[in-house]
Amino acid sequence: MKPAYIDTSLLIGLKFQRLPLPTMRRIEKYELFAGELVIAEMLAFGTRETIPEGQLWEALKGLSWVIPEGSLAPELTRIAHSGYARGADLWHLACACYLSPIAGDLAFLTLDKRQRGLASRIGFQAPALKL
């Protein structure tokens, strides 16, 4: 399986919305990694949408976690010099860079067009995925 970093937008789409079958099949070929910010964003989503907490934790099963041992300042700075990203998006990209310093070795999976464009600019494989 190929490694891929998944952000919250796609994880929510994957677990709580109906993604088209071709999109689902594309995602199945990856081993999925995520930063722990996904937990906070999923809990916020669950509160807003009144989704039982147990369903949220179930949606997180199967992910491998990116837990940096130190500061992500170098990754954050490098990405910020490549283009604008909101803070949470920047953090997801930095976690992906930490996981795979050679960006071409990792896919970055998101439904966010701006984030996908920046991921592609810094060298990640960033396929266009649709709801």
N, C-alpha and C positions, 0 to 999 in steps of 0.2 A: 504494500500500500504506500502511496505517496503521502508525505506529510503536508499538512495545511493548517494554517492558523485561521480560526473562525471567529468573527466578531459577533456581537450581540444581535445586530440586526438580522443576520442570517440564521443564527441559532433560534431566535424567536420565530422567524418564518418557517424554519424546519420543524419545530416542535409544536407550534400553536396556530399556524396558518397553513392553508393548503398550497404547497408549492407544486408547480407542474411536475409531472412524472419525469420528463427529461432532466429537470433541475435536480430532482431527488437522486436520480441515477448518477449524475455527475458528482454529487457530493459523496455518495457511497464508496467511491474509489479512494477516498482519503482517510488517513489517520488524523483525527482532529485534535488540535491543540488550542488552548485559550489561556488568557491571563485572568487572574482572579477578579479583575474589574467586572468580568462577565457576571459573577455572582451578585454583586451589588446592583448591576443594571437589570438582571433578571428579577431580583427581589423587588426593585422599584416598579418594573413592568407588572409583576404579579399583584402588587398592592393597587396600582392604578386600574388594572383590568379585573380585579377581584378573583384571581386564580389561586386556588389552594396551594399553600407552601409546599406540600408534598409533591405536587405536580411539577413545581419549579425545580426541586431537587432531583426529581426523576429525569427531567430534561437535561440536567447537567451530567448525568451518568455517561460514561464512555469517553469523556473528554480527558485528555492528558493536560496537566497544568504546567504553565510556564511560570516559574517562581524565581525571579532574578535574585542573585546572591548579593548584589550591590546596587548602586545607583544606575539608573538608565539615562542619566544626563547626556552621555556621549551619543546614544542612539536618538534621544529626543532632539538634541541639537542638530544632528545630521539631517533628520527628517524635516525639521522646521526650516532648514535652509533649502529644502527641495520644494516647499510649497506650503500653503495654509492647510491646517486641519484643526478641528475643534479639539479641545483638551482630551476628551475620552478617546476620540479617534486616534490622536497622536500617541496616546498611551498604548492602544492596541497595536499600532504599527511598531512602536518601540519594543514591545514584548516579542513581536514576530522577528524583529531584527536581532534581539538577544538570542532567540531560539536558533536562528539561522543567519549568522553574520554574512554569509554569501546568499543574498536575497534570491537568486535564481534557483536555489535548491528547495524553495518552499513556495507553496501557493498561499495566497491571501484571499480568503473567501468573505465577501460582504455583499449586502444589497445596496450599500451607500455608494452612489456614483462618484462623488468627490473623493471619498476615501479610497475607492478602487483605483481612480486615476492617479492618486499620489502613491499608492502601493506599487502600481505599475512603473511610475517614474523612478522609484528607488530600486527597481529591479525584480520585484516579486512577480510571479505568475499570478495574474488577477483576472480570472475569467468573469465575463459578464453573466450574472445570474439574475433570474426574474422570478417575481412572485406569481 
